[in-house]
Amino acid sequence: RGATGESIDPRRSGGGTDTGLPGRTVAPEGVGALHDVVSVLTDDGVLLHVECAGPADAPVTVVAAHGWTLDSRCWGPVADTLTAGTAGGAPALPGTPAVRVVRYDHRGHGRSGAVEPETMTIDRLADDLAAVLDAVSAEGPLVLAGHSMGGMTIMAAAGRQRLREHGAALLLCSTGAQHLTGQARVLPFRSER
């Protein structure tokens, strides 16, 4: 079932089984219990591709939102590093708790549904992020990481209930809130030659 209570077509999510949980379809066999591929149906009917790595009951969830023209695969090395050791091996960072990493493809990007350009607004992307968080049931502290458009999406969603209640830390990379070009300064580089 989707975040709006509608059924998800497992063929659109790359196969898998309906878990009976809102917005969740688990990946087909072979992916493993610590890596779920989830489809989330937004309230306007767009199917979002979501990947969750690490234990669902981890004390912290890292949510990674990609930039314009990219997809969730750009966060793959980060997810692999943060979740190393969750399948019984040694953690990548000794002494750190288990972490769950949620990364997703924005509407019109990667493996998420294609959309009309007028639905590609930052507010709509913030709605999508809220739907993803609701669907994956991220209840503990959230560490949010956003690159470019993903950072703008997180900032736009900051007032949403789940982020207000659970947001613990924020990482923004190559992003800004407003008027980037008007406030940018270019300093000339002077050669020592």
N, C-alpha and C positions, 0 to 999 in steps of 0.2 A: 504494500500500500504506500502511496505517496504521502508527502507531508500534508497534503490537502485531503487525505483519506481516499484518494482515487487509486485504482490498481496500477501497478507498474508492469509494463510489458517486459518480461525477462529477456526477450530477444533483443531489446534496445539496450540492455545493460550488459551485453556480452554473455548471456546465459546466466545461470545461477538460480537460486531458490528463494522464494519469498519467505522471509523470516517471520512474517506476521507482525513485525514492528513497523511503525510509521516510517515511510521513506527508505526502508532498507531492503535490499536484495543482496544476498551474500554471493560472492564469486563462485564460479564452478569449482568442482573438486580439483585438488592439486595446488591451489593458491595457499592454503593453510589457514589455521585458525587465527594466526596473529597478523594476517593481512587480508582485510576484507575490501572488496570492490563493491561500492554501494551506489545505487541510483536514487537521487532525490528529485521528486516532482515538485516544481515550484507552483505557487498559487495561480500563475498564468500559463501553466501547462508545459514548461520547459523542463526537460530531463537533464539533470546535472550529474556528471561523472565525479565520484568521490572515492578516495582511497584512504583507508585507515590502517595504520601499521602499529604494532605494539599491543600490549594487553589492554582490553577494554576497561579494566578496573585500575589502570595506572593512576597514580596520585596526581599527575599533571598531564594535560593535553596541550600539545602544540598545534596550532592551526596555521597553515601556510597558504597564502593567497598570492598567485602569480601576477605578472605584469601583462600589459597589452601585447597581443599576438603570440604569447607564450602559452604553456599549459602546465598542469601539475607536475609533469615529468622534470621540470627545472628544479623542483624541490626534492627530487629523488635521492641525491647524495646526502642531503641534510637528514631526510627521513631515515636512510640506512644507517647513518652515524648515530643518530639519537636513539634508534631502536635496537642497535647492535647488542647482543647478549640477552634479548628478551626470550629467545627460544632455548635458553639454558646455557649459553656461552657466557664468556666474560664481558661485562659492559665495556663500551668504548671509552667511557670516562669513569674510572674507578671511583666508587663511593657515591655515585649518583643514582637516584631512584629510577625505576622503570618509567618510561615516557610513552605516551600514545601520540602519534602524529597523524593529523587529518589534513589532507591536501585535496583540492578539488579543481576542476576546470570551470572557469567562468562561462556563462552562457555565450554561445557563439564561438567558443574556443575549444581546442583539443577534442575530447571525446564527448563533450556536452552538446546538447541540441543546438541546431542553427536557429537564429532568431532574426527578426526584422531589425534593421539598424536603430530605429527609434526606441527600441526597448533596451538599448545598451547605455543606460544612464547609471551614474554612480549610485543614486538612490535605489535603483532596481537591483544593482549588484549587491548593495547592502541588504536588501530584502532576501536575496539568494543566500548570502552568508548566514543570515538568521535562520533560514530554512535548513541549511546544512547543519548548523549547530543543534537545532531542534531534532533533526533526524538521527544524528549520531549520539544523541543524549550525553553531550559533554557537560557533566555536572560539577566537576572539581575545578580547580584553578585553570585558567586558560592563558597560555602564552601565545600571543598573536604575532605572526610575522608576515609582512606585506612588502612585495617588491612593486614599485611603480604604481600601476593601477590597483594592484592588490592592497597596497598601503592606503590609497585613497578610499577603497572599499571599506577597509577596517575603520578608518576615521569616520566615514559616513554612518557606519553601524554602531559606533561607540555608545550612542544613547539607547540602544535596544536593550531590553531587559537582561538577556543572558550575558551580554558583555558587561553591563553595569554590575551585575551580581558576581560574575566569575572572572572577569578580566584581571589578570595579575601582572602581566608584563607585555610590553609592546616593542617590536623591532620593525623599524621602517628603513627600507633600503631604496635609494633612488626614487623618492617620492616627496610629495609636498601637499600642503593643504590648499593653497591658492596662489594665484598671481606669481607663478614661478619665474616666468621670463621677465616680468617687471621688477623683480627684486634681485635677480641674478647679477653678479658683477664678474666681469672678466678682467683679470689682472694680467698685464703683459708680462711675458717671460723674458727676462734680459739675460742674454748669453754672457758668460764670463770671458769669451774670446775677444 
